[in-house]
Amino acid sequence: MNITTAIKQGILHIKVKPNAKKTEVTSIDPDGKIQMTVAAPPEDNKANIEVLKFFTRELKKKMKLIRGATSKEKVLRIVE
């Protein structure tokens, strides 16, 4: 599974399932939406921080949450 195929104009669309055993990408839909689990609770911004750290580490680029701070549906942008 290649995350870079889901990047469209520096944007990633993600659906997050918090409170999982492991933080990982579980699938990438044909339309490019990434399904993932996060090993952090959805409280106190912990899941959002975990998502940003995961994609920063995987893509080796700084990421910014631009939409979905309180939703399971999130949009991230690569910060150049």
VMD Tcl script that builds the backbone (N, CA, C; Angstrom):
set m [mol new atoms 240]
animate dup $m
set s [atomselect $m all]
$s set {name element resname resid chain x y z} {
  {N N MET 1 A 0.851 -1.175 0.000}
  {CA C MET 1 A 0.000 0.000 0.000}
  {C C MET 1 A 0.895 1.237 0.000}
  {N N ASN 2 A 0.737 2.066 -0.999}
  {CA C ASN 2 A 1.581 3.237 -1.153}
  {C C ASN 2 A 0.770 4.500 -0.861}
  {N N ILE 3 A 1.117 5.179 0.215}
  {CA C ILE 3 A 0.400 6.377 0.640}
  {C C ILE 3 A 0.520 7.493 -0.396}
  {N N THR 4 A 1.655 7.582 -1.063}
  {CA C THR 4 A 1.879 8.685 -2.003}
  {C C THR 4 A 0.883 8.685 -3.160}
  {N N THR 5 A 0.299 7.528 -3.476}
  {CA C THR 5 A -0.705 7.483 -4.540}
  {C C THR 5 A -1.993 8.201 -4.143}
  {N N ALA 6 A -2.212 8.386 -2.839}
  {CA C ALA 6 A -3.426 9.046 -2.352}
  {C C ALA 6 A -3.273 10.559 -2.261}
  {N N ILE 7 A -2.067 11.066 -2.472}
  {CA C ILE 7 A -1.831 12.510 -2.384}
  {C C ILE 7 A -2.296 13.172 -3.671}
  {N N LYS 8 A -3.181 14.140 -3.539}
  {CA C LYS 8 A -3.686 14.896 -4.684}
  {C C LYS 8 A -3.424 16.370 -4.429}
  {N N GLN 9 A -2.511 16.960 -5.171}
  {CA C GLN 9 A -2.143 18.368 -5.053}
  {C C GLN 9 A -1.721 18.724 -3.618}
  {N N GLY 10 A -0.971 17.826 -2.988}
  {CA C GLY 10 A -0.462 18.058 -1.636}
  {C C GLY 10 A -1.478 17.848 -0.535}
  {N N ILE 11 A -2.621 17.245 -0.866}
  {CA C ILE 11 A -3.714 17.046 0.088}
  {C C ILE 11 A -3.972 15.552 0.284}
  {N N LEU 12 A -4.229 15.166 1.544}
  {CA C LEU 12 A -4.621 13.792 1.881}
  {C C LEU 12 A -5.995 13.817 2.543}
  {N N HIS 13 A -6.875 12.941 2.114}
  {CA C HIS 13 A -8.182 12.762 2.742}
  {C C HIS 13 A -8.128 11.470 3.535}
  {N N ILE 14 A -8.477 11.554 4.816}
  {CA C ILE 14 A -8.298 10.429 5.726}
  {C C ILE 14 A -9.560 10.192 6.537}
  {N N LYS 15 A -9.860 8.921 6.786}
  {CA C LYS 15 A -10.905 8.542 7.728}
  {C C LYS 15 A -10.209 7.783 8.849}
  {N N VAL 16 A -10.389 8.252 10.073}
  {CA C VAL 16 A -9.654 7.749 11.228}
  {C C VAL 16 A -10.561 6.957 12.157}
  {N N LYS 17 A -10.040 5.829 12.635}
  {CA C LYS 17 A -10.714 5.048 13.673}
  {C C LYS 17 A -9.803 5.081 14.906}
  {N N PRO 18 A -10.157 5.861 15.931}
  {CA C PRO 18 A -9.311 5.987 17.117}
  {C C PRO 18 A -9.437 4.787 18.061}
  {N N ASN 19 A -8.617 4.777 19.100}
  {CA C ASN 19 A -8.610 3.743 20.149}
  {C C ASN 19 A -8.287 2.360 19.615}
  {N N ALA 20 A -7.458 2.269 18.606}
  {CA C ALA 20 A -7.065 0.969 18.050}
  {C C ALA 20 A -5.802 0.478 18.761}
  {N N LYS 21 A -5.423 -0.753 18.478}
  {CA C LYS 21 A -4.207 -1.311 19.060}
  {C C LYS 21 A -2.962 -0.703 18.439}
  {N N LYS 22 A -3.058 -0.313 17.162}
  {CA C LYS 22 A -1.890 0.121 16.419}
  {C C LYS 22 A -2.270 1.258 15.471}
  {N N THR 23 A -1.334 2.184 15.272}
  {CA C THR 23 A -1.542 3.244 14.289}
  {C C THR 23 A -1.023 2.749 12.949}
  {N N GLU 24 A -1.940 2.621 11.984}
  {CA C GLU 24 A -1.554 2.114 10.670}
  {C C GLU 24 A -2.611 2.445 9.634}
  {N N VAL 25 A -2.189 2.455 8.382}
  {CA C VAL 25 A -3.118 2.599 7.264}
  {C C VAL 25 A -3.704 1.224 6.996}
  {N N THR 26 A -5.020 1.132 6.985}
  {CA C THR 26 A -5.670 -0.156 6.755}
  {C C THR 26 A -6.053 -0.352 5.291}
  {N N SER 27 A -6.383 0.745 4.600}
  {CA C SER 27 A -6.707 0.629 3.179}
  {C C SER 27 A -6.700 2.010 2.529}
  {N N ILE 28 A -6.633 1.981 1.215}
  {CA C ILE 28 A -6.773 3.207 0.428}
  {C C ILE 28 A -7.871 2.948 -0.596}
  {N N ASP 29 A -8.931 3.737 -0.525}
  {CA C ASP 29 A -10.063 3.585 -1.439}
  {C C ASP 29 A -9.644 3.943 -2.862}
  {N N PRO 30 A -10.387 3.462 -3.863}
  {CA C PRO 30 A -10.079 3.820 -5.260}
  {C C PRO 30 A -10.103 5.327 -5.512}
  {N N ASP 31 A -10.909 6.059 -4.744}
  {CA C ASP 31 A -10.953 7.519 -4.913}
  {C C ASP 31 A -9.831 8.235 -4.166}
  {N N GLY 32 A -8.971 7.478 -3.458}
  {CA C GLY 32 A -7.804 8.046 -2.806}
  {C C GLY 32 A -7.958 8.337 -1.329}
  {N N LYS 33 A -9.121 8.047 -0.743}
  {CA C LYS 33 A -9.293 8.290 0.693}
  {C C LYS 33 A -8.582 7.191 1.481}
  {N N ILE 34 A -7.808 7.598 2.468}
  {CA C ILE 34 A -7.050 6.669 3.297}
  {C C ILE 34 A -7.882 6.294 4.519}
  {N N GLN 35 A -8.016 5.012 4.755}
  {CA C GLN 35 A -8.665 4.492 5.959}
  {C C GLN 35 A -7.541 4.093 6.907}
  {N N MET 36 A -7.622 4.533 8.165}
  {CA C MET 36 A -6.557 4.185 9.094}
  {C C MET 36 A -7.073 4.021 10.513}
  {N N THR 37 A -6.294 3.293 11.317}
  {CA C THR 37 A -6.569 3.163 12.735}
  {C C THR 37 A -5.497 3.948 13.485}
  {N N VAL 38 A -5.881 4.466 14.655}
  {CA C VAL 38 A -4.967 5.270 15.461}
  {C C VAL 38 A -4.992 4.748 16.893}
  {N N ALA 39 A -3.808 4.551 17.453}
  {CA C ALA 39 A -3.682 4.018 18.807}
  {C C ALA 39 A -3.715 5.140 19.839}
  {N N ALA 40 A -4.583 6.089 19.656}
  {CA C ALA 40 A -4.736 7.197 20.598}
  {C C ALA 40 A -6.225 7.492 20.737}
  {N N PRO 41 A -6.623 7.968 21.903}
  {CA C PRO 41 A -8.040 8.306 22.089}
  {C C PRO 41 A -8.389 9.614 21.384}
  {N N PRO 42 A -9.664 9.810 21.065}
  {CA C PRO 42 A -10.073 11.034 20.368}
  {C C PRO 42 A -10.283 12.221 21.311}
  {N N GLU 43 A -9.613 12.229 22.425}
  {CA C GLU 43 A -9.786 13.305 23.401}
  {C C GLU 43 A -8.503 14.126 23.520}
  {N N ASP 44 A -8.657 15.374 23.873}
  {CA C ASP 44 A -7.531 16.298 24.061}
  {C C ASP 44 A -6.608 16.367 22.846}
  {N N ASN 45 A -7.163 16.190 21.645}
  {CA C ASN 45 A -6.404 16.318 20.399}
  {C C ASN 45 A -5.355 15.216 20.200}
  {N N LYS 46 A -5.381 14.177 21.030}
  {CA C LYS 46 A -4.360 13.120 20.973}
  {C C LYS 46 A -4.386 12.356 19.659}
  {N N ALA 47 A -5.557 12.024 19.152}
  {CA C ALA 47 A -5.648 11.287 17.888}
  {C C ALA 47 A -5.143 12.142 16.728}
  {N N ASN 48 A -5.473 13.423 16.717}
  {CA C ASN 48 A -4.990 14.313 15.657}
  {C C ASN 48 A -3.468 14.402 15.661}
  {N N ILE 49 A -2.894 14.528 16.837}
  {CA C ILE 49 A -1.438 14.599 16.953}
  {C C ILE 49 A -0.802 13.311 16.458}
  {N N GLU 50 A -1.396 12.184 16.795}
  {CA C GLU 50 A -0.879 10.887 16.353}
  {C C GLU 50 A -0.940 10.754 14.828}
  {N N VAL 51 A -2.035 11.209 14.233}
  {CA C VAL 51 A -2.183 11.177 12.766}
  {C C VAL 51 A -1.102 12.031 12.108}
  {N N LEU 52 A -0.901 13.238 12.608}
  {CA C LEU 52 A 0.106 14.128 12.033}
  {C C LEU 52 A 1.513 13.544 12.171}
  {N N LYS 53 A 1.830 12.989 13.333}
  {CA C LYS 53 A 3.144 12.367 13.536}
  {C C LYS 53 A 3.342 11.189 12.587}
  {N N PHE 54 A 2.301 10.369 12.424}
  {CA C PHE 54 A 2.392 9.191 11.561}
  {C C PHE 54 A 2.712 9.601 10.115}
  {N N PHE 55 A 1.957 10.543 9.567}
  {CA C PHE 55 A 2.181 10.928 8.172}
  {C C PHE 55 A 3.468 11.725 7.988}
  {N N THR 56 A 3.867 12.498 8.978}
  {CA C THR 56 A 5.154 13.198 8.910}
  {C C THR 56 A 6.288 12.181 8.844}
  {N N ARG 57 A 6.197 11.142 9.654}
  {CA C ARG 57 A 7.219 10.090 9.678}
  {C C ARG 57 A 7.212 9.276 8.383}
  {N N GLU 58 A 6.042 8.914 7.894}
  {CA C GLU 58 A 5.932 8.083 6.692}
  {C C GLU 58 A 6.349 8.824 5.416}
  {N N LEU 59 A 5.933 10.062 5.296}
  {CA C LEU 59 A 6.194 10.828 4.074}
  {C C LEU 59 A 7.465 11.679 4.167}
  {N N LYS 60 A 8.001 11.783 5.378}
  {CA C LYS 60 A 9.193 12.604 5.625}
  {C C LYS 60 A 8.967 14.053 5.189}
  {N N LYS 61 A 7.750 14.514 5.428}
  {CA C LYS 61 A 7.365 15.897 5.132}
  {C C LYS 61 A 6.457 16.375 6.253}
  {N N LYS 62 A 6.546 17.641 6.558}
  {CA C LYS 62 A 5.698 18.218 7.600}
  {C C LYS 62 A 4.256 18.288 7.109}
  {N N MET 63 A 3.319 17.934 7.988}
  {CA C MET 63 A 1.904 17.902 7.646}
  {C C MET 63 A 1.130 18.881 8.517}
  {N N LYS 64 A 0.012 19.370 7.977}
  {CA C LYS 64 A -0.857 20.277 8.719}
  {C C LYS 64 A -2.300 19.810 8.572}
  {N N LEU 65 A -3.020 19.767 9.675}
  {CA C LEU 65 A -4.438 19.427 9.665}
  {C C LEU 65 A -5.203 20.670 9.227}
  {N N ILE 66 A -5.895 20.583 8.088}
  {CA C ILE 66 A -6.620 21.766 7.600}
  {C C ILE 66 A -8.132 21.648 7.759}
  {N N ARG 67 A -8.626 20.439 8.017}
  {CA C ARG 67 A -10.064 20.245 8.228}
  {C C ARG 67 A -10.295 18.958 9.004}
  {N N GLY 68 A -11.282 18.963 9.891}
  {CA C GLY 68 A -11.688 17.751 10.582}
  {C C GLY 68 A -11.099 17.557 11.968}
  {N N ALA 69 A -10.799 18.628 12.677}
  {CA C ALA 69 A -10.189 18.520 14.001}
  {C C ALA 69 A -11.058 17.737 14.980}
  {N N THR 70 A -12.372 17.808 14.832}
  {CA C THR 70 A -13.268 17.094 15.745}
  {C C THR 70 A -14.076 16.014 15.031}
  {N N SER 71 A -13.622 15.605 13.864}
  {CA C SER 71 A -14.329 14.624 13.056}
  {C C SER 71 A -13.428 13.434 12.754}
  {N N LYS 72 A -14.023 12.315 12.378}
  {CA C LYS 72 A -13.242 11.158 11.926}
  {C C LYS 72 A -12.716 11.380 10.515}
  {N N GLU 73 A -13.380 12.240 9.765}
  {CA C GLU 73 A -12.966 12.584 8.407}
  {C C GLU 73 A -12.017 13.773 8.494}
  {N N LYS 74 A -10.783 13.591 8.055}
  {CA C LYS 74 A -9.771 14.626 8.189}
  {C C LYS 74 A -9.139 14.937 6.838}
  {N N VAL 75 A -8.655 16.156 6.709}
  {CA C VAL 75 A -7.929 16.574 5.514}
  {C C VAL 75 A -6.590 17.137 5.980}
  {N N LEU 76 A -5.510 16.576 5.431}
  {CA C LEU 76 A -4.165 17.032 5.756}
  {C C LEU 76 A -3.542 17.649 4.516}
  {N N ARG 77 A -2.652 18.615 4.755}
  {CA C ARG 77 A -1.907 19.231 3.659}
  {C C ARG 77 A -0.425 19.104 3.942}
  {N N ILE 78 A 0.340 18.844 2.909}
  {CA C ILE 78 A 1.791 18.823 3.039}
  {C C ILE 78 A 2.274 20.260 3.098}
  {N N VAL 79 A 3.073 20.568 4.112}
  {CA C VAL 79 A 3.637 21.910 4.265}
  {C C VAL 79 A 4.994 21.911 3.591}
  {N N GLU 80 A 5.141 22.723 2.558}
  {CA C GLU 80 A 6.405 22.770 1.802}
  {C C GLU 80 A 7.408 23.647 2.487}
}
mol reanalyze $m
mol bondsrecalc $m
mol representation Tube
mol addrep $m
